[in-house]
Each structure stands twice: as C-alpha cells, then as structure tokens.
Amino acid sequence: MAEKIERYIPKMPPAYWATIEEFVRSCVTDAEPRTPYSARALLGALTPLVRWSWDRGYELERRVILDRFTIEEFISTGSPASWASGSRANCRSQLFRLSECLLGAGARTPRLIPLSSSNPSEPYTTSELVAFRSWAGGQNTVSKRRSATVLLSLCAGAGLSTEDLVGLQVRHIAMVDGYVVVNVQGRRARQTCVLAEWESGLADIVSSMSPDDYVFCPQRIIDGKNTVSNFVTKTSGVHKPQSQRLRATWIVHHLSAATPVNVLMTAAGVLSLDALARYVQFVPDAEPAEVPARLRGGITSGERD
C-alpha cells in the first residue's frame, strides 16, 4: 500500500504537486489503515482539496485543511464543475472519514449542506475584484499581466466560462458603437458585451495583437480544459481568482441591475431559466421603502442613485 501512495502522481503542474505532495502523502499514509477506503480513493479525494486550499492561502496544516468547515466549503464552492452530485457526496464522505482519523472524533461537524447538481459559485465582492486587479497588475512579466487582465475582463466583465475563453481570438472582439463586443465561439456561440468598467484594459491589450492570436495566453502550445487553472496556478500572489466565480459575479451583477432575463440568458449562453435562478440568493435585497414603488412600477433599473 505504501508503494501505491508513493507512486501516485496527479494531473497538475509538477511544480505545484511538489509543493503539496508531502502533505498529501503523509495524510493518506496515516489515515488509510483506519478507513474503509483505498489509498487511491483517499488520494483522489484529498489532492483537489489541498490544491484548492493552498490556492486560497491556507497553511498546509492538518487542523486547517481537514477542518470540516474547510471540507464543506471546498465541496460546495471549490470542487470541479465536472463532478456530479454523487461524486461530490462520495468525496465528502471520504474526506470526513479522513478528518476523523487524523484530527480525532472531536473534529467539528457542521450541519451538512445538501448537495445538488446545480450548487452555484459564490460571486466575488467589490473589494475582492479590486484585489484581483492588483493581482493582475503585479505579475512579473508582461504576458502574465496581459493574460491575467484578459481573464478578469472576459470572465468578470463578459461572463465567459473557461471553455469560452480558451478558444477566443482577437478577431472575435470588436468595437461596435463604442461598446466592446465579444463574439463567443464554440458550443455556446453567442454575442455579448463587456461591462464598461472592464473595457479599457481589454481594448488596450487586443489593439496590439494580431487578429488570429488567442486573446488569453497567446503563446500557449497546448490547449485543454486546464489551460486557465494552470495559468492561475503559475501566477504570483496568495489570493487568486477562479473563473467560475468571476462568471458568477457577472451574472449576479446583471440580475441586480435588472437586466432583462431573456437578454441575460442569451448573453450567458444558457437555455434554462434555472441556470440563472440559482444565483438569486446572491442578489441584494431592495431597500424596504422602495419595495411598494417597485411592485407598483414606479422605479425602474437605473433610477436609483
């Protein structure tokens, strides 16, 4: 069993794995004999939790990473979008058992959050977006600064997913009547506009590029579903953005601004209202004094100070 643990190498950049592998291997080595799960299953569950936690600046300490509230947060907001609800439930069970083994039976146990296939990503706050602008501007090369800015501008500014972003070329972005218009390609082809606050940085970057250049990481050789996450991993900084949460921030912005739902669905590339309805929980409540006027039709979007 020890040999299986030592031979395990996940699919992630080698430099990143080198940072977390000792912690992951030691946890599984200590816990595996006392759980009903195989070493391979525990490694598969623990590795993404540790990577996500490290991205968020958590210390590589068992009492931090294996705290049950950390596990719950990872499962509900940080687990891969490709995981079905059953996969997330299995992973949570494995991580909780591992936590009990290594932290003791007294480890905190929160009320379990129901797992559904449509748990939405939480949007970022205004202060977090400001911090991400600093993150983008603080990278140590021009190419990283540009790609970090593109990531923010197109995911938080136009609601693109990673799938949308990696295939986008400069020729798919145009200035139309003073707006930065994005013609998204691929499976969810559509047209959308960049929010005003994100326009200038993106426009400056694409103006210096060739039409056939990829907008994001134009020098990349290999494309893949991990193109964005691999880029973010290699950037400097403790607090780094997640593309899913950037897109969620854009959706919640438009819901809060009362953008017509049919317009938003088209711009987001979704076919079901359910895909937007799950973000309503993040929309700020209206001021109580405004509610009667809103319901009566006396206040429309854009009239508030």
C-alpha positions in Angstrom: 0.0 0.0 0.0 2.9 2.4 0.8 4.2 1.8 -2.7 0.9 2.9 -4.2 0.9 6.1 -2.2 4.5 6.9 -3.2 3.8 6.2 -6.9 0.7 8.4 -7.1 1.1 11.5 -9.3 -2.0 13.6 -10.1 -2.6 15.6 -13.2 -1.3 19.0 -12.3 1.8 21.1 -12.9 4.8 19.3 -11.4 5.9 22.4 -9.6 2.5 22.6 -7.9 2.5 19.0 -6.9 6.0 19.3 -5.5 4.6 21.9 -3.1 1.7 19.8 -1.7 2.7 16.2 -2.3 4.5 15.6 1.1 1.4 16.8 2.9 -1.0 14.7 0.8 1.1 11.5 1.0 1.6 11.8 4.8 -2.1 12.3 5.5 -3.1 9.3 3.4 -0.3 7.1 4.8 -1.5 7.8 8.4 -5.2 7.5 7.7 -5.6 4.7 5.1 -5.2 1.8 7.6 -8.1 3.2 9.7 -10.6 3.9 6.9 -12.7 1.6 4.7 -11.4 3.5 1.7 -8.4 2.6 -0.5 -5.3 4.7 -0.6 -6.1 5.6 -4.3 -9.6 6.8 -3.3 -8.2 8.9 -0.5 -5.5 10.4 -2.6 -8.1 11.3 -5.3 -10.3 13.0 -2.7 -7.6 14.8 -0.7 -5.5 16.1 -3.5 -8.0 18.5 -5.0 -9.0 19.7 -1.5 -5.3 20.5 -0.7 -4.8 22.2 -4.1 -7.9 24.4 -3.6 -6.9 25.2 0.0 -3.4 26.2 -1.0 -4.7 28.4 -3.8 -6.7 30.2 -1.1 -3.7 30.8 1.1 -4.4 28.2 3.7 -1.5 26.8 5.7 -0.6 23.2 4.9 -1.6 22.0 8.4 -4.0 19.1 9.1 -6.1 21.1 11.6 -6.7 23.7 8.8 -7.0 21.7 5.6 -9.0 18.9 7.3 -11.3 21.1 9.3 -14.8 20.0 8.4 -15.8 23.6 7.6 -12.9 23.7 5.1 -14.1 20.5 3.6 -17.7 21.7 3.3 -16.6 25.0 1.6 -14.5 23.0 -0.9 -17.3 20.6 -1.7 -19.9 23.4 -2.1 -17.8 26.0 -3.9 -14.5 24.6 -5.0 -15.0 21.1 -6.3 -14.7 20.7 -10.1 -17.7 21.6 -12.1 -17.5 18.3 -13.9 -18.2 16.4 -10.7 -21.8 15.1 -10.4 -23.6 15.4 -7.1 -22.9 11.8 -6.4 -19.2 12.3 -6.9 -19.2 15.2 -4.5 -21.1 13.3 -1.9 -18.6 10.4 -2.1 -15.7 12.8 -1.9 -17.1 14.5 1.1 -17.6 11.2 2.9 -14.1 10.2 2.2 -12.7 13.5 3.4 -14.8 13.5 6.6 -13.6 10.0 7.5 -10.0 11.0 6.8 -10.6 14.1 9.0 -11.9 11.9 11.9 -8.9 9.6 11.7 -6.3 12.4 11.7 -8.0 15.1 13.9 -9.9 12.8 16.2 -13.6 12.1 16.8 -13.9 15.6 18.3 -13.4 17.3 15.0 -16.1 19.9 14.4 -19.1 18.6 12.5 -21.2 21.2 10.8 -24.7 20.7 9.5 -24.3 19.1 6.2 -25.1 21.2 3.2 -27.4 19.4 0.8 -25.6 18.6 -2.4 -27.3 19.2 -5.7 -26.0 19.2 -9.3 -26.6 22.9 -9.5 -24.9 24.5 -6.5 -23.9 27.9 -7.8 -20.5 29.5 -7.4 -20.4 32.5 -5.0 -19.8 35.8 -6.6 -16.8 38.0 -5.6 -17.3 41.2 -3.6 -16.2 44.6 -4.9 -13.2 44.6 -2.6 -12.1 41.2 -3.9 -12.4 42.4 -7.5 -10.2 45.4 -6.6 -7.7 43.0 -5.1 -7.7 40.9 -8.3 -6.9 44.0 -10.4 -3.8 44.4 -8.2 -3.0 40.7 -8.6 -3.2 41.1 -12.4 -1.0 44.2 -12.4 1.5 42.7 -10.1 2.6 39.8 -12.2 6.3 39.7 -13.1 6.0 39.5 -16.9 4.1 41.5 -19.5 2.5 38.3 -20.9 1.2 37.3 -17.5 -0.1 40.7 -16.7 -2.0 40.8 -20.0 -3.5 37.3 -19.6 -4.5 38.0 -16.1 -6.2 41.2 -17.2 -7.9 39.3 -20.0 -9.1 36.6 -17.6 -10.7 39.2 -15.4 -12.1 41.3 -18.2 -13.8 38.5 -20.1 -15.0 36.3 -17.2 -16.0 39.0 -14.7 -16.7 41.6 -17.4 -18.4 39.5 -20.0 -19.5 36.2 -18.3 -17.3 33.9 -20.3 -16.5 30.4 -19.0 -13.1 28.8 -19.3 -14.4 26.9 -22.3 -15.4 30.1 -23.9 -12.2 31.9 -23.0 -9.6 29.5 -24.3 -10.9 29.4 -27.9 -11.3 33.2 -28.3 -9.2 35.0 -30.8 -8.6 38.7 -31.3 -10.8 38.8 -34.4 -13.7 37.7 -32.2 -13.6 41.0 -30.3 -14.7 44.3 -31.9 -15.7 47.8 -31.1 -19.3 48.5 -32.1 -20.9 51.9 -31.5 -18.5 52.4 -28.6 -19.0 49.0 -27.0 -16.6 46.2 -26.7 -18.5 43.3 -28.3 -17.4 39.7 -27.9 -18.4 37.0 -30.4 -18.1 33.8 -28.4 -17.3 30.7 -30.4 -17.8 27.0 -29.9 -20.5 25.0 -28.2 -22.3 28.1 -26.7 -21.7 30.5 -29.6 -23.2 33.9 -28.9 -22.6 37.7 -28.8 -22.2 39.7 -25.6 -20.7 43.0 -24.4 -18.0 43.8 -21.8 -19.1 45.8 -18.8 -17.9 49.4 -19.0 -15.5 49.0 -16.0 -13.6 46.2 -17.7 -13.5 47.7 -21.3 -10.3 49.8 -21.3 -7.8 47.2 -20.1 -9.1 44.6 -22.6 -9.2 47.1 -25.5 -5.6 48.2 -24.9 -4.4 44.6 -25.0 -6.2 43.4 -28.1 -5.3 46.6 -30.0 -1.7 45.5 -30.0 -2.3 41.9 -31.1 -2.8 40.1 -34.4 -6.4 39.0 -35.4 -5.6 35.3 -35.3 -3.9 35.5 -31.8 -5.6 33.8 -28.9 -6.7 36.6 -26.6 -5.8 34.5 -23.5 -2.2 33.1 -23.2 -1.4 33.7 -26.9 1.9 31.9 -26.7 0.5 28.6 -25.5 1.3 25.5 -27.4 -1.3 23.1 -25.9 -5.0 23.7 -25.4 -7.0 21.9 -22.8 -9.6 22.2 -20.1 -6.9 23.1 -17.6 -5.4 25.9 -19.6 -6.9 28.6 -17.3 -6.3 26.9 -14.0 -2.7 26.0 -15.0 -2.1 29.7 -15.8 -3.5 30.9 -12.5 -1.5 28.3 -10.6 1.7 29.7 -12.0 1.0 33.3 -11.2 2.2 35.0 -8.1 0.0 36.0 -5.2 -1.9 34.3 -2.4 -5.5 35.2 -3.3 -6.1 34.2 -6.9 -9.4 34.3 -8.9 -11.4 31.4 -10.0 -13.1 31.7 -13.4 -16.4 30.1 -12.2 -16.7 32.7 -9.5 -15.8 35.5 -11.9 -18.6 34.4 -14.2 -21.0 34.2 -11.2 -20.0 37.7 -10.3 -21.1 38.9 -13.8 -24.4 37.0 -13.6 -25.2 38.4 -10.2 -24.3 41.9 -11.4 -26.9 41.7 -14.2 -29.5 40.2 -12.0 -29.0 43.0 -9.5 -29.2 45.6 -12.3 -32.5 44.1 -13.5 -31.1 43.2 -17.0 -34.0 41.6 -18.9 -33.8 37.9 -18.2 -34.1 36.9 -21.9 -31.2 39.2 -22.7 -29.1 37.8 -19.9 -29.8 34.2 -20.9 -28.6 34.8 -24.4 -25.5 36.7 -23.3 -24.7 33.9 -20.7 -25.2 31.1 -23.2 -27.8 29.3 -21.1 -31.1 27.8 -22.3 -32.9 27.3 -19.0 -34.1 29.9 -16.5 -33.0 27.6 -13.8 -29.4 28.3 -14.7 -29.9 31.9 -13.6 -32.5 31.3 -10.8 -29.9 29.6 -8.6 -28.0 32.9 -8.4 -30.9 34.8 -7.0 -29.8 34.0 -3.5 -26.8 36.4 -4.0 -28.8 39.4 -5.3 -29.0 42.1 -2.6 -32.4 42.8 -1.1 -34.2 46.0 -2.2 -34.5 48.8 0.3 -37.8 48.2 2.2 -39.0 51.7 1.4 -38.6 51.0 -2.3 -40.5 47.7 -2.4 -44.0 49.2 -2.8 -42.9 51.5 -5.6 -41.0 48.7 -7.4 -44.0 46.4 -7.2 -46.3 49.3 -8.4 -43.9 50.0 -11.3 -42.7 53.4 -10.1 -39.0 52.6 -10.1 -37.1 51.1 -13.0 -33.5 50.0 -13.1 -31.1 52.9 -13.4 -33.2 55.4 -11.4 -31.5 54.7 -8.1 -28.6 56.9 -7.1 
